[in-house]
Amino acid sequence: MIVRLKEFARAYKGSITAYLSMVGGSAGRLVISLVYFIAIANTLSISEFGLFATASACGIMLSRLLAFGFVSPLYRVATVKPRLLGVYTAGFLGGVVLSAPVIAGAAWILYEMIFAGQMQIGTFAKIVLAEVVCWRIMEIVVIVCYGINRFAAGSALVVVATLFKAIAAVAFASLSDGSLDVWSTYYVLTNDLAALTAVIFFYPRVRLRWNLALYLRRWIDAVSVAGAEMLFYVQSELDKVLVLSLGGPETAGIYAILMRLVDLTALPVRAFLTVLTQRLMRNAKMITDLKNRIMLEGAVAAVSTAGLLGMAGFLWVFPDALGKNVAEAAPLLILLALVPAFRNLIEYHSELLYATGRTVVRMMTLASLAAMKALLLAYMLGLHAEVAIWVELLNVAFFVLYLQSALLTYRALRTARLRPI
């Protein structure tokens, strides 16, 4: 057994080192994110927190339209052909300019459909700007760092950016005017600082070069990835929008608190998925073996569930540890025991399709998941059941979504020619 472990460690030394670097960053981010979450969730009212979380979710969805998905070719080039990074960086910047009017129009439509009468348009605009431009640019710098194997730098940037948000949240909590409009100003300025720090201190020094013919060849892949990313976050964040629309701000606030706690337990899994995606880009045949597939899915599910149970156990022993507003929602967390595993496995399936080049299939799969999720949540919320009942039903809903995702993903992989991309 020890000999096998040593052989495994030698064979995957690079991946293990990369994963540990990212987990180190994730651990720091987890602690800082908790500080940020405690400050915001307990300074805003539960209703305002629900509105903020939903507006932020809309911004995250729209951020995937930035540059019409050209971040995908940028990441692939950083991973396999870093000498072309300057060319693709110029293409990305051109895509940002072209996509800006489309994103602005989509944001206005979302505001009129969901937030008009509940939130000032200026407040909504600041939250969306923070997510679409500022935080997304920081994320793209992290993605490029990971692509060129600067995992420690990427992890450090995530921690620094999250620290900025935590400091802003603590400063906001100390104010006498703890309104959502004031927080939105803090939020956009802090995210802007994170973006500037990322670009100035962490992005590789490259010479920008324009090559329109090269960009056009990558257009279909970029747009399909943008669509898939948009649909992934639609199916991931749609629940917040539906809960706000059907249940009101108070219910949306409780739900947002619960799902934020679930998200915090997923950080180690996302670090693993980043490493796995890179390995699959270089050797996609590693997932053709059934034992490997079962082992990988089992690992994702086990770590996800253990994280939630650990968080629920901590809040059971120390119910007020994360503040009074969180304490109202904390007893419901254990009812979501299986949700993190199913959510992370759906994300894992999406990464499998992306890493093996099945971008169009990925987009279609995510579209079907978004539609199914909307139907399931609308049905559950339409029951007008007690909060505890529909929270429990979320386990069933996410299990159905997991089965749908698994069937579509593995069917697509079975017909794909798996080769390095």
N, C-alpha and C positions, 0 to 999 in steps of 0.2 A: 504493500500500500504506500509506504513512504517513498519507495523507488518510483512508483507511478506518479506520485505528487511532484517529485523532483523533475521527472521528465516533462510533466505538464507545465511546470514553472519555467523550464528552459524553453519549451516550444512556444509559450505565449508570454515570454518575459516583457516584450514591448507593450502588449495589450494590457497586461497586469499593471505595469508601471503607469501607463496612461490612465487606467481606471482608478488607481489609488490616488493619482494627482487630482482627478476630477472629483472623487469622493471626498478628498480633503477639502476641496473648494465647496462641495455640497454641504459638508458638515458645518463649515463656517457660515455658509449661506443660510443653513437651517436655523442656527442660533440667532443670526441677525434678522432673518425673516420673522422669527417669533417675536422679537422686540417690536419690529415694524407692525406686525399684525395686532399685537396686544394694544399698542398705542392707538392705532386707527379704529379698531373694532370697538374700543371702549371710550373713545372720544366722540366719534359720530354716534348719533342715535342708531338703533337697529334699522330703522326705515332708511335713514340716509346712507348707512353702510350698504344696504341692499341696492340702492340707486347707484352708488359709486361702483360696486362690484359689477353690476349689470352694464354700466357705461364703459367700464374698463374691459369687460368681456367683448363688447361691440368693437372697441378699439383694437383689441387683440385680433379679432376676426378680420377687420379691415387692414391691419398691418401686413397681412399675408399677400395683399395686392401690391404692396410697395415694389416698384420696379418690375411689376408683372411677373414675379417669380424668378428674376434673373439671379437671385441669390443661389439657386440650385447649380447652374453652370459655374458660378463663382466658387462654390464649395467643391465641386468636382475637380476644377482646375487646381485649386489649392491642395487637394489631396493627391492628384496624380501628375499634374504638369504645372508646378508652382512658378516656372519661368514665364508663364502667360498671365500671371496674376495682374499685372499692370493693365493689360488689354481688357481683361474681364472686369476690372474695377471701373474703368472708363465706361464700359457698357452698362454696368449697374447704375452708375450715376446718371447716365442718360435715361435709363428706365425709370429712375426716381422722378425725374422731371415730367416724363410722359404720363406717369401713373397718378400724379398729384390731383389733376382735375377730376378723374374718375373716383378717387377715394373721397374727395370733398363732396361730390354729388351723392355718393352712397351714404356718407355720414349724415348728410342733411335729411335724406329719406328715412334713415333709421330714427333720427331724432323726432321727426314728425309722427312716425308710426308708434313709437314706444314712450318717448320721454316728454313730449309736449304737454305742458300743464303740470308736470311733476318736477321738472328741473329746468333752470335757466339755460338757454342755448349757449351762452358764454361758458358756463361751467362744463357743459357737455363737450364743447369744442376743445377746452384745455385738456380734459382727460383723454380725449381721442388723439389729440396732437402728441401728448406724452407717450401714448402707446404706439401710434402708427409711425412716427418719425424718430423720436428720441430713443425710446427703449429698444425699438426694432433695430436701429443702427448699432446700438451697443451689442445686441444679440448677434448681428451679422459679423461684427469684429471678432466675437468669441468663436463663431463658426469657422471663420478663416484661420484663426489661431489653432483651432483643433485640426483643421485640414492640413496645415503645414507642421503638425506634430508639436506645436508649442502648447501642450496641455496645461502646464503649470501657469503660463501667462494667461491663458483663457480662463482658467479657474480663478486666478487672482482678480481678473477684471470683473467677473461675476460677483465676487465677494465685495469688491470696492463699490460697484454700482449699487448693490443691495444695501451696503452700509450707508451710502448717501441717502437712500430712501428711509432707512431706519432713523437716521439723525433728523431728517426733516419731519418724520412722524412724531418723534419725541418732542421736537420744538413746537410742533403744531398742538400737541396734547397739553402743553404748558400755557397756551393762549386762553384768554377768557372767551373769545369768539371762536368756538369750535364748530363752525358751520361748514357744510360741504363746499360752498363757493370758495371760502378761504383755503380749504385743503386742496382744491383743484389748482390753485395758484402755486402753492408749495410743490404740488405733484409735478406740474409741467416744468418748473424751474429745476427741480432735482433731477428729473429724467434728462433734461437738456445738459446738465452738468455731467451726467453719466456718459452721454453720447460724445461730448467734447473730449472727455478723458480717454475714452476708448479710441477715438480717431487719432488724437495727438500722441498718446503714449503707447498704444498697443498695436495699432495696425501696421503691418509690414511696410517698410519704405519701398515704394514702387514708382516707376515712371509711367504715367498715364499715356496710353496709346489707343487710338481709335481704329477699329476694324469692323466696319459695318457688315461686310460679307460674312465674317465669322459669327457675328451676333445673329444674323438672319438664319444661319444654319442651326443655331441653338434655340430658335424662337419657339418651335413646337414643344420642345422639352420644357423650356422655361414657363410657358403659359400653362401647360398641363400640370406642372408642379405647383404653380401659383393657384390654379383651380383646386388641386388636391389639398394644398395647405389651407386654403380658405375653407374648403368643405370639412377638413379635419377639425379646424377650430370652430366651425359652425356646429358640428355634432358634439364637440367637446364643451362649448360655451352656451349652446342654445338653451340648455336647461335653465340658466339664470334668467334669460330673456322671457321664457315661457312662465317661469314661476312669478316674475314681476308682473307680467301681463294678466295671468289668471289668478294669482294669489295675493297680489298687492305688495307694497314695499316692505311691510313687516315680515311677511312670510319669506320674501326674497332675501331679507337680511339674515334670518335664521338659516336659510338654505346656503347662503353665501359663506357664512361662518363655518358651517359643517364641511362644505366642499373645499374651503381654504385649508382646514385642518387635514383633509384627505390629501390635498396637493403637497403639503409639507412632508408627508410620509413618503412621497413618490420620488424625492430627489435622488436617492442612491440608484433607483431603477433607471432613471433618465440618463445618468452617467454611464451605466452599463449599455444602454441602447445606442449611445453615441459611439462607443468603442466597437460594438457589434456591427453597426452600419458601415464603419470604415473597413472592417475585416471582410464584410460581404462584398464591398465594392471591388476588393482585390481578389477574393476567392468565394464566389457565390455558391459553389458546390458543397460548402460545409453544412448547408441546411437540407441537403437532399436525403440525408440519413434520418430515419424515423426516430431513432434513439436520441439523436441530437435535438430534434424538434421538441420531443417530450421533455428532455432535460432542461432546455432553455425556457419553455413555457412554465414548467414547474418551478424553476428558480425565480422567474418574474413574479409568479403568483405567491410563492412563499414569502419572499422579501416584502412584497406589497402588503400582505395580510399581517405579517409580524409588525410592520411599522404602524398600522392602524391600531392593532391591539395594544401595542406599547403606549401610544398616545391616549387611547381610551382608558387604559389602566392608570396612567399618570393623573388624568383628570378625575377619575373616580376617587383616588386617594386625596388629591388636592383640587377640589372642584373650582375654587376661586383663584387658582394660580395664574390664569390668563385673563382675569378681569371679570367684572359683573355681567357684561353683555355676553361674553363667551360662555360664562357659567350657565346661562339660560339655555344655550343650545348643546352644551357638552354632554348631558345625559343621553342625547339622541345619537351620539357618535358611534356607540357600540352597535347600534341597529344597522349601520352601514358596513358591517364587517367584511363583506365580500366585494363591495363596490371598488375599492382600490385595485384588487387583483384583476377584475374584469376590465376596468378602465385602462390599466397599464398594458394588459395583453392586447387590447385593441390598438393602442399606440405602437406596441411591438409589431403587430401585423402590418401596420402602415409603414413602419421602418423597413420591414422585409421587402415590401413591394417597391419602395423607393430605392433601396440599395441594389436591387436586382434589375432596375431599369423599367419596371412595370408601372410607369407614371400614369398612363391613361387608365389602366385597370384600377390603379390606386384611387384616381379621381372618381371613377364610377362607383367603387366600393364605398368611399366616404360619403358620396351623395346618397346612396341607399341607406347608409347608417344614420345620416342626418334626418332623412325622412321617417325612418322607423322610430328614432328617438323622439321626434316631435309627436308622432302618433301615440307612443307609449306614455309620454309625460302628460300630454293633453288628456288622455283617458284617465290617468291616475289623479290628476288635479281636478278633473271633472267629477270625480266621485264625492268631492267635498268631505272627505274623511278627516279624522283627526291627524295632526301633524305626524305623530308617531307611526300611524298606519301607512301613510304614503311614503314616509322615509324608509320603512321596512320594505315596501314594494319596490324601492329603487334597486334592491339586490336582484329581484326578478327581472326588472327592465334591463339592467346592465348584463345579466346573464344571457338574455335573448340577443342583445347587441353583440356580445362576445361570440355566440354561436354563429350568427350571421357573418361576422367579420372573419372567423376562422374558416368557414366553408368557402367563402369567396376568395380569400387569400391563398389558401393551399390549393384550391382548384386552379388558380392563375399560375402559381409556381410550378404545378405539375406539368403545365403545357408550355412553360417558358424554357428557353435555352439558357441555362444558368452559366454565365461566364463573367469574368472580371469586366467592369465597365470603365 
